[in-house]
Amino acid sequence: MAQKKTTVKGEKKYWVVTDDNQYQEVDHDDLMKNPMDYVGKKIFDKPPFKYELVVSLKRTKND
């Protein structure tokens, strides 16, 4: 008998902008349990992408 593939998804994460213009990562459950802590603050979905800064040197010919 064939079985379904099950995927375990993590809990939904949000970014909350603090008073210092810093981002705090918060779970969905934390928002629902303590809504008064986050009233009046900007809340964004956590982006699914991670970025990596890559710096490289390029050799050029001197004139």
Buried (B, 14 or more C-beta within 10 A) or exposed (E): EEEEEEEEEEEEBBBBEEEEEEBBEBEEEBBEEEEEEBEEEEEEEEEEEEEEEEEEEEEEEEE
